[in-house]
Amino acid sequence: MRLKKHTLVLFGILVLALSGLSLSCAKREEPALIVYTYDSFVAEWGAGPKIAPLFEKATGIKVEFVAKGDGGQLLSALILEKDAPRADIALGLDDNLAEKALSAGILEPYAAKALEGIPAELRFDPSNRLLPFDFGHFAIIWDSEKLASPPKGLEDLASPAFAKKLILMDPRTSTPGLGFLAWTKAVYGANWKEYWARLRPSVLAMTPGWDTGYGLFTAGEAPLVLSYATSPAYHKEYDKTERYKALSFAEGHVRQIEAAGIVKGARHRKNAEKFLEFLLSAEAQAEIPLTQWMLPANPAAPLPESYSAALRPGSTLAVDRAGLFEDAAAAAQILAGK
């Protein structure tokens, strides 16, 4: 009888221990998909909080978005984790970072069926390791209540009239910053460094990422900021104002295409494939305009009325991206006066 009692007690302890272990494991249970991305995608107003529940409803798959700073910082994080990747999806690398990302061997190909609905001109990676999900043109945004006469082009922007009136992003860490470098290289070619030296007196600040730079701009620190041709649509939609305008520059504008891809060695490969298919669907793409303030890659997604305030550049400049990432360090040093 005593043996039975001891047996029952031991059995009870074992059940409790296993129950506790089960609860502990449940608490530590990882989501079925991990997406590394840039800060604004996971912001309260970003596309991530909108797309995650839609994706889970459609597939039953839980997704966790992990912010890694701006696009350049995102790429650095992926390269650092190359031998032991935690992420399944990289979302937010663009065509300017593509050369570096593809040569690093951190992504795997996936020819999504949904790519059939994406215009060929946006599909910049024939290996299908980077799939386009949105795009937009870089532009200088002007606060028309803080500055009477805006610049008419890149060269005008470097004139003394705009001393300490411009906010840029660091091309080493920020995709808009790298995009501006690409823009100046497209216009000035081998003489781009001389242009950056002329531009330096106009720059009030060079911030690590777009979020910080645009925040300084809307706080009134400077009347000009690097952003996107679609940025005025945000202010029309939420601020009910057309005070902030995208300037059409005589030299033309450079387009940015943002993309997502499957991380090499992803633990949840099948779920990652499902996510990319969903990301390019009309349902998910419809969330892009009012969250990311970019144009959806899928033309089946409608644009809201506020996009009437967006600039539609007359021409898209061709960009030679060879060595672009390496030139970022030199560009940053010029702006720092070194």
N, C-alpha and C positions, 0 to 999 in steps of 0.2 A: 504493500500500500504506500509506504514512504517512497519507494522507487518510482511509483506511478506519479506521485505528487511532484517529485523532483523533475521527472520527465516532462510533466505538464508545464512546470515553471520554466524549464529550459526551452521548451517549444514556444511558450509565450514570448520569452525574451527574443528568440530567433525571429518570430513573426514581427515583433515591434522593430527589431533592427532592420529587417528587410523592408518593412513599411517605411521606416525613416530614410533608408537608402533610396527607395523609390521616389519619395517626395523630394529628396535632395537632387536626384537626377532630373526630376521634372523641372525643378527650379533652374537647373543649369542647362536645360535642353536648348540647343541652338536653333535658330530659324532655319528653314529649308533652303534659303538663298541669301547670300551676303553680297551686297553691291557697294563697291567703293566709288565715291563720286566727289564732286566739289561742293563747297559750303552752301551756295545759294539753292542747289537742287533739293537739299534737305531742310531748308529754312521753313518756317511756319507757312509762308506764302509760296513755297516752291512746289515743283511738280511731284517730288517724292511722296509727301503726305497725301496727295490726291491719287497717285497711281498705285501705291501699295495696297489700299483696300480694294480697288477695282481688280487688281491682279489676283488678290487672294479670293475674291468672290468668284472670279472666272475660273480659277484653277485649283483653289484650296491650298495654295502654296504661300506660306508666310515669307515675307522679305524684310531684311534689315538693311537700311541705307546707312553707310558709314562715311561721314564727311572727312575729307583729307586736305582741306584748304582749297586753293585754286588748282587749275588744271596742271600746272607744272609740278606742284607739290603732290598731286595725285599720281602723276607718272613716277616721281621719285619714290613714293611709298610702294608702288607696285614693283619697281625694280629691286628695292631693298628686300622685299618678301619673295623674290623670284624662286628661291630654293625651297621655301615652305609657305606657299600662298594661303592666305586666309580667305580672300575674296573669291567669288565665283564670277562676278561681272565687274568690268571697269567701265564706268559711264562718265563721259565728260572730256575725254581726250579728243583733240580736234585735228584737222588736216595739217595744221602747222606743227603739231607734235608727232604726227604720224611716222615720219622718218625715224625719229628717236625711239618711239614705242615699238615699231615693227622690227627694227634692228636689234632691240633688246631681247626679243624672243619671249615676251611675257604674255602673248595672246595666241589663241587657237582659232582656226577658221570655222565659220559656220555660214553656209549659204541659206539664209532664212527664206522661207517661201514668201514672207511679207515684203521682201525686197522687190518683188515684181511690181508693187505699187509705188515704189520710190523712183523719182526721175533719175535717169542715167547720169545727168550732170552732177548729182550729189553723191554718187557712189564712187568715191575717190580711191578706194582700196580694192583692187581686183582680186586680192587674196581672201576677201571677206572676213578679215580679222577685225576690222573696224566698220561697223554698220551705222550709217547716218541716221540721226533721229531729229535734228533740227538744224537751222542755219540762219544767218543774218549777216548784214554788212556792218563793218566798223564805221563809226562816225564820231565826230566831235559834237557833244551836246552843249548848247548855248542857253544860259539863263538870260532871257531877254529883258528881265527886270533889273539885272545887275550890270549889264554891259550894253551900251547903245549900239555900237557897230561891231559885228562879229567878223572874224577872219573869213576870207573867201577861198582859201586853199592852204595847203601845207606850208608853202613858202611864206605866205602872209602870216601864218601862225607863229613864225619865228621872228617877226618884226618887233621892235621895241614897244610898240603900242600894246602888246599883250604880255609884258613882263610880269611874272609871278601870277598869271591868271589861268594857268592850265594845270590840271591834275592828270597824271599818267599812272599806269601800273607797271610794276617791275617785270620786264620780259623774261627774267629767269624763273619766275614763280607763277606768273599770271598769263592765261591764254589771251586776254585782251592786250596785255602788254607785249606779248610776242607777236600778236596780230598787227599792232601798230608798227613794230619793227619791220614786219613783212610788207606793210603798206609803204613805208618810207624806202625800202629797198626796191620795191616795184617801180617807184617814181624816180628815185635818184641813182639806182644801180650801184656801181662801185663807189660812188661819192656819198653814200648814205651817212658815213661817219661825220663828214663835214656838215651835213644838214643837222645831225643830232647836236653837234657843237654849237651851231647857230641857234638851235631850239632851246638849249639849256637855260638861258635867262628867262624864258617864258614859263618854265615849269616851277610851280609852287611846291609840289610834292610828288614823289613816286612811291606809291603804296604797294604792299605785297600782293594784294588781290583786288578784284573789282568791287566787292562789297564795301571795303574800307574807303576806297577812292570815291565811289559814287555817294557814299554817306557824307563825306567831307563836302562834296559838291552841293548836295541838297541842304546841308547845314549852312551854306552860304560862304564857305571858305574861299571859293574861287568861282568865276562865272563860266568856265569852260572845263569839260572833262571828257576823257575818252570813254566811249560806251558803244552803243549800237544804234543803227538807224531806226530800230523799233522802240527805243526807250521812251520817246514822247507818247506812245500809245498807253504806257503805264500811267503817266500823269493825267492823261485825258480820262482814263477809266476810273481811277481812284481819287485823284485830286481835283477832277473836273476843271482842269486848266490846260491851256496850250502854251503856257509860259516857257516851258522847256522845249527847245527845238533842235532837231538834228540838222546839222549844216551840210549842204551839198557842196562838195569841193570840186573845183574845176578839173583837178587831175584824175578824178575817179575814185572809186572805193574798193577795198578788198573784202571779199566774202570769207566768213568763217563757217565751217561745217563741223558740228559736234557729233560725236559718234560713241557707240558702246560696243563692247566685245567680250568674249568669254576668256577668262584668265586661264593661262596654261596650267594644268594641274588642278583645275577647279574640282572641288569635292562633290558638287551637285550639278554635274554637266547637263543632265536632261532637264532639270528645272531651269538652268540658265538658258537653254535653248527656248523653252516655253516663254521665259521672260522677254527675250529679244523679239520673238514673234508678237507678243502682246504690246511691247513698247512701240513697234512700228504699225500697229493696228490703228484704224481711224478712231476707235474709242479712246485709247491712251493718247494719241496725237492731239485730240481735241483739247486736252488739258495743257498743252504746251504754251499756247499764245498768252493766256492770262496767268501763268505761273512763271515760266522761264522768260517770257517776253522776247521770244524768238519765233521764227516762222517754222511751222511743222514741216518735217520732211515729206510726210504723206499728204499730197494735195487734196485728198478726200476730207481732211479735217477742216472745218470752217474757221474763218477769221472773224472775230468780234468787230463791231462797228468802230470801236476806239482805234483800230488799226488804220483808220483814215488819217490819223495824225502821224503815222510812221513815214519816214523818208523812203522813197523807192529810187535808189541810185540809178542814174542813166547808164552807167557802164561799170562792169566788174573787171578790175585789173588782174592780169595774169601775174602769178607769183612764182619766182624761182626759190624753192625752199631748201635748196642744197646748202648745208652749213648754217641754216637759220638758227637752230638751237644753240650752236657754238657761238654765234655772233651776239647772243643775248648778254653774255657777260661783258663784252666790250661796250655794248650800248649802255648798260647800267653804269659802268665806270665813267663813261662820258658825262652822263647826267649827274653823277656824283662829283664831277669836276676833277677826275683822276686821269 
